Amino acid sequence: MKLSDFTGVLQKHTLPLMRSYEADDDCTVFEFDITGMDVIWKPGQHGIFTLPEKDVTGTKWRAFSVSSIPSEGMLQIATKISIEPSSFKVALRSLQPGENIQIQGPFGWLYLRDHNSPVVMIAGGVGITPFRALFKELEQVNHRDVTLIYSSRDTYLFKSELDEIAENDPKIKIVYTHTKEEVDAALSKTLESASSDTDYFISGTPGMVSGISKTLKAGGVPKKDIITDSFKGY
């Protein structure tokens, strides 16, 4: 984590909704128009989102990873909206095309640090969102070995897009899992063959991120090579 990772926090943008739709893993995807706007970010970064045109009680902001890349012409986020959602998520779900959201950022430290180091990504549930952005970046040009270990109880968000990118790039491998035991087995196998210059990205619940981080450190991975992003309140 570097001071420059927080540069984007000084930026604020108001973005109109293009569309929203229900997706796999009980998630809702929102896509906002960035046409003609000076909105830039590194794939994998996140932002702080508010709904200035909506009446929100309680916490008036949420942090979401951006799951798109700038060249797609839109800023995409995804989240789970529970049966009894917060006031913020009720307001977010009510957004209609043309209505606005405000973002502070994007900023953050979860991004590819160079052009060649192998990468292992471990995602839990909606924690896949920053990795969808990294996959879209790798789709454009890739010189590294990439392994994604993706765990979900049932269906997998963005699965068809991820599969298509992996099918067209022999350097990319995806391992789908459902349980902690399956994640541990996949991670153990990956560690056996991983080179010393591999970067490890973890995105999911705080408990998952903490547990995987401990496993990696116990396996000899230096702390500097572990990049994490915890998703709270999802």
Residue frames relative to the residue before (quaternion, step in Angstrom):
aa qw qx qy qz dx dy dz
M 1.0000 0.0000 0.0000 0.0000 0.00 0.00 0.00
K 0.0622 -0.8114 0.5810 -0.0143 3.56 -0.74 1.09
L 0.6631 -0.5006 0.3734 0.4126 3.55 -1.27 0.42
S 0.6386 0.5512 -0.3241 0.4283 3.58 1.02 -0.80
D 0.5624 0.6124 -0.3871 0.3985 3.61 1.19 -0.44
F 0.7134 0.4401 -0.2409 0.4892 3.58 1.24 -0.44
T 0.3440 0.7701 -0.4804 0.2403 3.60 1.28 0.08
G 0.6904 0.5236 -0.2824 0.4117 3.56 0.89 -0.95
V 0.5317 0.6523 -0.4106 0.3512 3.58 1.19 -0.41
L 0.6209 0.5529 -0.3344 0.4439 3.60 1.23 -0.39
Q 0.6323 0.5359 -0.3304 0.4515 3.58 1.26 -0.24
K 0.0578 -0.7685 0.6356 0.0454 3.55 -1.16 0.67
H 0.0157 -0.7953 0.6052 -0.0309 3.54 -0.97 0.90
T 0.2386 -0.7341 0.6176 0.1505 3.52 -1.17 0.71
L 0.0586 -0.8405 0.5365 -0.0476 3.57 -0.52 1.24
P 0.3524 -0.7366 0.5352 0.2164 3.60 -0.89 0.90
L 0.4970 -0.6477 0.4914 0.3034 3.55 -1.08 0.74
M 0.2909 -0.7294 0.5951 0.1711 3.54 -1.01 0.91
R 0.7536 -0.2410 0.1884 0.5818 3.56 0.85 -1.01
S 0.1131 -0.7424 0.6496 0.1186 3.54 -1.36 0.27
Y 0.0200 0.8077 -0.5882 0.0355 3.55 -1.14 0.60
E 0.5151 -0.6149 0.5020 0.3235 3.53 -1.27 0.52
A 0.0861 -0.8084 0.5823 0.0017 3.56 -0.90 0.96
D 0.7356 -0.4052 0.3002 0.4522 3.57 -1.32 -0.09
D 0.7972 0.2938 -0.2477 0.4656 3.54 -1.39 0.33
D 0.5790 -0.6331 0.3490 0.3770 3.58 1.14 0.77
C 0.4577 0.6837 -0.4430 0.3562 3.55 1.08 0.71
T 0.2521 -0.7128 0.6283 0.1832 3.52 -1.32 0.44
V 0.2228 -0.7788 0.5787 0.0943 3.55 -0.88 1.03
F 0.1108 -0.7792 0.6160 0.0336 3.56 -1.00 0.92
E 0.0869 -0.7978 0.5963 0.0217 3.56 -0.91 0.95
F 0.1332 -0.8128 0.5671 0.0079 3.55 -0.70 1.18
D 0.4840 -0.6936 0.4674 0.2573 3.55 -1.01 0.91
I 0.0781 -0.7922 0.6037 0.0423 3.59 -0.93 0.91
T 0.2978 0.7869 -0.4947 0.2176 3.59 1.27 0.27
G 0.8469 0.1338 -0.1229 0.4997 3.56 -0.83 1.03
M 0.6221 0.5352 -0.3447 0.4558 3.59 1.26 0.12
D 0.4471 -0.6851 0.5145 0.2570 3.54 -1.16 0.66
V 0.2895 0.7431 -0.5397 0.2695 3.55 0.60 1.19
I 0.0918 0.8012 -0.5819 0.1054 3.58 -0.47 1.18
W 0.0797 0.7883 -0.6076 0.0542 3.56 -1.18 0.56
K 0.4723 -0.6114 0.5412 0.3319 3.50 -1.33 0.26
P 0.5297 -0.6285 0.4500 0.3491 3.61 -0.85 0.87
G 0.7302 0.3767 -0.3142 0.4756 3.55 -0.84 1.07
Q 0.5902 0.5907 -0.3672 0.4098 3.58 1.23 -0.34
H 0.3079 -0.7478 0.5635 0.1688 3.56 -1.32 0.26
G 0.2409 -0.7636 0.5806 0.1473 3.54 -1.33 0.15
I 0.4189 -0.6445 0.5686 0.2929 3.53 -1.37 0.17
F 0.1314 -0.8368 0.5313 0.0146 3.56 -0.55 1.21
T 0.0370 -0.7689 0.6383 0.0094 3.54 -1.12 0.85
L 0.3122 -0.7334 0.5792 0.1708 3.55 -1.32 0.41
P 0.1385 -0.8616 0.4827 0.0740 3.60 0.42 1.23
E 0.6940 0.4670 -0.2780 0.4721 3.60 1.17 -0.47
K 0.6720 0.4775 -0.2832 0.4902 3.58 1.31 0.01
D 0.4415 -0.6630 0.5360 0.2795 3.56 -1.22 0.54
V 0.0482 0.8126 -0.5725 0.0983 3.56 -0.24 1.30
T 0.1891 -0.7656 0.6056 0.1068 3.56 -0.90 0.95
G 0.7331 0.3618 -0.2854 0.5002 3.57 -1.16 0.50
T 0.8039 -0.2001 0.1813 0.5299 3.56 -1.10 -0.73
K 0.2466 -0.8291 0.4934 0.0919 3.56 -0.58 1.17
W 0.7307 0.3369 -0.2270 0.5487 3.60 1.24 0.21
R 0.0848 -0.7582 0.6416 0.0798 3.51 -1.35 0.33
A 0.3389 -0.7034 0.5827 0.2254 3.56 -1.20 0.58
F 0.0182 0.7874 -0.6149 0.0397 3.58 -0.86 1.00
S 0.4297 -0.6460 0.5600 0.2905 3.55 -1.11 0.70
V 0.3950 -0.6823 0.5614 0.2515 3.55 -1.13 0.70
S 0.2130 -0.8275 0.5119 0.0884 3.58 -0.58 1.14
S 0.6490 0.4658 -0.3238 0.5070 3.59 1.27 0.19
I 0.3582 -0.6779 0.5795 0.2761 3.55 -1.36 -0.01
P 0.6744 -0.5455 0.3052 0.3931 3.62 -1.08 0.65
S 0.6529 0.5480 -0.3309 0.4050 3.61 0.97 -0.77
E 0.5737 0.5795 -0.3860 0.4313 3.61 1.24 -0.18
G 0.4435 -0.7331 0.4250 0.2920 3.58 1.26 -0.15
M 0.7449 0.2722 -0.2089 0.5721 3.56 1.21 0.33
L 0.3316 -0.6952 0.5993 0.2181 3.51 -1.32 0.45
Q 0.1082 -0.8294 0.5480 -0.0084 3.53 -0.53 1.23
I 0.0033 -0.7585 0.6517 0.0068 3.54 -1.11 0.81
A 0.1120 -0.7774 0.6131 0.0847 3.56 -1.24 0.34
T 0.0458 0.7995 -0.5960 0.0583 3.55 -1.07 0.73
K 0.4288 -0.6440 0.5552 0.3051 3.53 -1.32 0.30
I 0.1393 -0.7678 0.6215 0.0694 3.55 -1.00 0.88
S 0.3271 -0.8040 0.4711 0.1570 3.54 -0.32 1.30
I 0.7011 -0.4419 0.3446 0.4409 3.57 -1.33 0.09
E 0.7657 0.1781 -0.1076 0.6087 3.58 1.09 -0.72
P 0.0398 -0.8618 0.5056 0.0054 3.60 0.42 1.20
S 0.6095 -0.5260 0.4474 0.3893 3.52 -1.34 0.28
S 0.6697 -0.4764 0.3778 0.4263 3.54 -1.29 0.26
F 0.6233 0.5466 -0.3433 0.4415 3.58 1.00 -0.80
K 0.7268 0.4395 -0.2672 0.4553 3.58 0.76 -0.97
V 0.5575 0.5556 -0.3922 0.4761 3.60 1.18 -0.42
A 0.6745 0.4854 -0.2845 0.4780 3.57 0.94 -0.92
L 0.6369 0.5267 -0.3293 0.4566 3.57 0.99 -0.83
R 0.6677 0.5079 -0.2967 0.4562 3.58 0.92 -0.91
S 0.6743 0.5134 -0.2921 0.4432 3.59 1.12 -0.64
L 0.4408 0.7098 -0.4588 0.3023 3.62 1.24 -0.20
Q 0.1881 -0.7628 0.6123 0.0885 3.54 -1.04 0.92
P 0.6548 -0.5023 0.3683 0.4282 3.60 -1.14 0.49
G 0.7541 0.3300 -0.2759 0.4963 3.56 -0.86 1.02
E 0.6172 0.5125 -0.3527 0.4817 3.59 1.20 -0.40
N 0.4410 -0.7669 0.4341 0.1701 3.54 -1.10 0.81
I 0.1349 -0.7013 0.6878 0.1296 3.45 -1.42 0.43
Q 0.2633 -0.7497 0.5785 0.1843 3.58 -1.16 0.51
I 0.1283 -0.7939 0.5923 0.0482 3.55 -0.96 0.91
Q 0.1956 -0.7136 0.6604 0.1279 3.51 -1.11 0.82
G 0.6816 0.3693 -0.3113 0.5497 3.56 -0.42 1.25
P 0.5109 0.1325 -0.7243 -0.4436 1.51 -2.20 -1.29
F 0.0361 -0.7610 0.6476 0.0154 3.50 -1.38 0.44
G 0.3935 0.7449 -0.4934 0.2164 3.57 -1.24 -0.07
W 0.5212 -0.6863 0.4653 0.2021 3.49 -1.41 0.33
L 0.5952 0.5611 -0.3801 0.4318 3.62 1.21 -0.10
Y 0.4192 0.6542 -0.5273 0.3438 3.55 -0.08 1.34
L 0.6220 -0.5447 0.4031 0.3923 3.58 -1.23 0.40
R 0.3412 -0.8045 0.4599 0.1579 3.55 -0.63 1.15
D 0.7869 0.0466 -0.0409 0.6140 3.59 1.20 -0.37
H 0.6229 -0.5860 0.3856 0.3461 3.59 -1.27 -0.17
N 0.7844 0.3836 -0.1615 0.4599 3.58 1.19 -0.29
S 0.5693 0.6299 -0.3998 0.3453 3.63 1.03 -0.62
P 0.4966 -0.6325 0.4950 0.3292 3.60 -0.97 0.79
V 0.1741 -0.7907 0.5829 0.0694 3.56 -1.14 0.67
V 0.0960 -0.7371 0.6651 0.0712 3.53 -1.12 0.81
M 0.1114 -0.7865 0.6067 0.0300 3.57 -0.75 1.10
I 0.0718 -0.7761 0.6256 0.0343 3.58 -0.94 0.91
A 0.0283 -0.8244 0.5634 -0.0470 3.57 -0.52 1.22
G 0.1274 -0.7683 0.6225 0.0773 3.53 -1.10 0.78
G 0.8523 -0.0541 0.0150 0.5201 3.58 -0.65 1.11
V 0.8387 -0.1048 0.1073 0.5235 3.54 -0.89 -1.01
G 0.4554 0.6772 -0.4377 0.3774 3.58 1.31 0.03
I 0.4986 0.6521 -0.4221 0.3848 3.58 1.28 -0.04
T 0.5059 0.7126 -0.4139 0.2549 3.60 1.11 -0.55
P 0.7007 0.4248 -0.3252 0.4721 3.69 0.72 -0.76
F 0.6442 0.5343 -0.3286 0.4376 3.59 1.12 -0.58
R 0.5420 0.5675 -0.4111 0.4638 3.58 1.17 -0.38
A 0.6476 0.5058 -0.3128 0.4764 3.60 1.02 -0.82
L 0.6558 0.5014 -0.3198 0.4650 3.61 0.93 -0.83
F 0.6328 0.5199 -0.3345 0.4663 3.60 1.01 -0.74
K 0.6461 0.5078 -0.3265 0.4670 3.61 0.98 -0.77
E 0.6246 0.5144 -0.3339 0.4834 3.59 1.11 -0.65
L 0.6800 0.4893 -0.2827 0.4673 3.58 0.93 -0.91
E 0.5678 0.5990 -0.3763 0.4210 3.57 1.17 -0.54
Q 0.6557 0.5220 -0.3087 0.4497 3.58 1.08 -0.68
V 0.7598 -0.1798 0.1249 0.6122 3.58 1.00 -0.82
N 0.0610 0.8069 -0.5820 0.0807 3.57 -0.88 0.94
H 0.0615 -0.8005 0.5961 0.0005 3.56 -0.88 1.04
R 0.6684 0.5157 -0.2720 0.4619 3.59 1.25 0.08
D 0.4855 -0.6019 0.5324 0.3443 3.55 -1.34 0.25
V 0.0712 -0.8064 0.5868 -0.0175 3.56 -0.88 1.02
T 0.0279 -0.7679 0.6398 0.0147 3.56 -0.98 0.91
L 0.1064 -0.7686 0.6287 0.0514 3.55 -0.90 0.98
I 0.1032 -0.7434 0.6590 0.0496 3.56 -0.87 1.03
Y 0.0251 -0.8355 0.5433 -0.0781 3.54 -0.34 1.32
S 0.0769 -0.8230 0.5627 -0.0096 3.55 -0.52 1.23
S 0.1366 0.7599 -0.6253 0.1136 3.55 -1.00 0.93
R 0.5670 -0.6206 0.4193 0.3428 3.56 -1.08 0.66
D 0.8203 0.1301 -0.0238 0.5564 3.56 0.97 -0.83
T 0.8257 -0.0304 0.0616 0.5599 3.59 -0.14 -1.27
Y 0.3911 -0.7304 0.5271 0.1892 3.54 -1.32 0.38
L 0.4107 -0.7152 0.5211 0.2195 3.55 -0.71 1.16
F 0.8473 0.1275 -0.1408 0.4961 3.58 -1.02 0.94
K 0.2804 0.8147 -0.4829 0.1562 3.62 1.23 0.22
S 0.6804 0.4954 -0.3147 0.4388 3.61 0.78 -0.93
E 0.6512 0.5036 -0.3193 0.4694 3.61 1.00 -0.76
L 0.6596 0.5078 -0.3053 0.4624 3.56 0.92 -0.91
D 0.6565 0.5207 -0.3083 0.4503 3.57 0.94 -0.91
E 0.6524 0.5224 -0.3219 0.4449 3.57 0.94 -0.86
I 0.6536 0.5040 -0.3159 0.4679 3.58 0.95 -0.84
A 0.6712 0.5009 -0.2925 0.4616 3.59 0.95 -0.90
E 0.6448 0.5349 -0.3222 0.4409 3.59 1.00 -0.81
N 0.7180 0.4310 -0.2410 0.4905 3.58 1.14 -0.62
D 0.7411 0.3144 -0.1976 0.5594 3.59 1.28 0.01
P 0.3123 -0.7922 0.4933 0.1773 3.63 -0.28 1.20
K 0.6043 0.5650 -0.3607 0.4307 3.60 1.22 -0.25
I 0.6839 0.4664 -0.2759 0.4886 3.60 1.26 -0.30
K 0.0454 -0.7898 0.6112 -0.0223 3.55 -0.89 1.04
I 0.1273 -0.7814 0.6076 0.0637 3.58 -1.00 0.87
V 0.0987 -0.7634 0.6368 0.0438 3.55 -0.98 0.94
Y 0.1795 -0.7935 0.5762 0.0787 3.58 -0.56 1.18
T 0.0152 -0.8017 0.5967 -0.0315 3.58 -0.89 0.97
H 0.3129 -0.7476 0.5548 0.1879 3.54 -1.30 0.35
T 0.7987 0.2702 -0.1112 0.5261 3.59 1.05 -0.75
K 0.6595 -0.4910 0.3919 0.4127 3.53 -1.33 0.29
E 0.6304 0.5456 -0.3307 0.4422 3.57 1.02 -0.82
E 0.6620 0.4959 -0.3043 0.4725 3.58 0.99 -0.81
V 0.6198 0.5279 -0.3368 0.4730 3.57 1.06 -0.72
D 0.6614 0.5131 -0.3065 0.4532 3.57 0.88 -0.96
A 0.6572 0.5086 -0.3109 0.4612 3.60 0.96 -0.86
A 0.6672 0.4963 -0.3001 0.4674 3.58 0.93 -0.89
L 0.6592 0.5051 -0.3061 0.4654 3.56 1.00 -0.83
S 0.6301 0.5341 -0.3298 0.4571 3.59 1.00 -0.82
K 0.6656 0.4971 -0.2959 0.4715 3.57 0.94 -0.89
T 0.6498 0.5204 -0.3101 0.4590 3.56 1.01 -0.80
L 0.6540 0.5259 -0.3111 0.4461 3.57 0.96 -0.87
E 0.6006 0.5915 -0.3525 0.4064 3.59 1.08 -0.71
S 0.7921 0.3134 -0.1465 0.5029 3.56 1.01 -0.80
A 0.5012 0.6816 -0.4163 0.3330 3.59 1.26 -0.16
S 0.4244 -0.6907 0.5261 0.2568 3.56 -1.09 0.73
S 0.6606 -0.5551 0.3466 0.3679 3.57 -1.23 0.44
D 0.6917 0.4691 -0.2857 0.4690 3.61 1.18 -0.38
T 0.3851 0.7425 -0.4653 0.2896 3.60 1.26 0.30
D 0.2564 -0.7266 0.6175 0.1583 3.56 -1.11 0.80
Y 0.1942 -0.7840 0.5837 0.0830 3.57 -1.02 0.86
F 0.1025 -0.7866 0.6087 0.0153 3.56 -0.79 1.11
I 0.0506 -0.7963 0.6028 -0.0028 3.59 -0.84 1.00
S 0.0569 0.7922 -0.6031 0.0733 3.57 -0.86 0.99
G 0.4350 0.6680 -0.5077 0.3268 3.56 -0.70 1.10
T 0.7711 -0.2897 0.2391 0.5142 3.57 -1.16 -0.54
P 0.6521 -0.5213 0.3620 0.4147 3.61 -1.15 0.46
G 0.6521 0.5263 -0.3182 0.4433 3.59 0.97 -0.82
M 0.6583 0.5002 -0.3028 0.4741 3.54 0.97 -0.87
V 0.6582 0.5197 -0.3106 0.4475 3.57 0.87 -0.97
S 0.6621 0.5069 -0.2994 0.4637 3.57 0.95 -0.90
G 0.6777 0.5074 -0.2929 0.4443 3.58 0.90 -0.93
I 0.6752 0.4813 -0.2930 0.4761 3.58 0.91 -0.91
S 0.6195 0.5484 -0.3398 0.4471 3.59 1.02 -0.79
K 0.6545 0.5076 -0.3086 0.4677 3.58 0.96 -0.87
T 0.6368 0.5290 -0.3219 0.4593 3.57 1.02 -0.83
L 0.6649 0.5034 -0.3033 0.4610 3.58 0.92 -0.87
K 0.6616 0.4978 -0.3124 0.4658 3.58 0.91 -0.88
A 0.6434 0.5129 -0.3187 0.4706 3.58 1.02 -0.80
G 0.6804 0.4789 -0.2737 0.4825 3.57 1.19 -0.57
G 0.6330 -0.5860 0.3096 0.4001 3.56 1.29 0.21
V 0.4667 0.6691 -0.4606 0.3497 3.60 1.22 0.19
P 0.4373 -0.7015 0.4907 0.2755 3.64 -0.73 0.97
K 0.6112 -0.5820 0.4012 0.3559 3.56 -1.09 0.74
K 0.6432 0.5556 -0.3238 0.4156 3.59 1.01 -0.81
D 0.6957 0.4613 -0.2686 0.4807 3.60 1.21 -0.43
I 0.6196 0.5017 -0.3427 0.4969 3.58 1.30 0.20
I 0.0470 -0.7979 0.6003 -0.0278 3.58 -0.56 1.20
T 0.0652 -0.8463 0.5283 -0.0195 3.58 -0.59 1.12
D 0.0531 -0.7595 0.6478 0.0284 3.51 -1.32 0.52
S 0.1624 -0.8150 0.5530 0.0598 3.59 -0.40 1.25
F 0.2339 -0.7563 0.5996 0.1169 3.54 -1.06 0.88
K 0.0669 -0.8098 0.5829 0.0038 3.58 -0.48 1.19
G 0.8386 0.2628 -0.1672 0.4469 3.53 -1.20 0.59
Y 0.4779 0.6775 -0.4399 0.3451 3.57 1.12 0.52
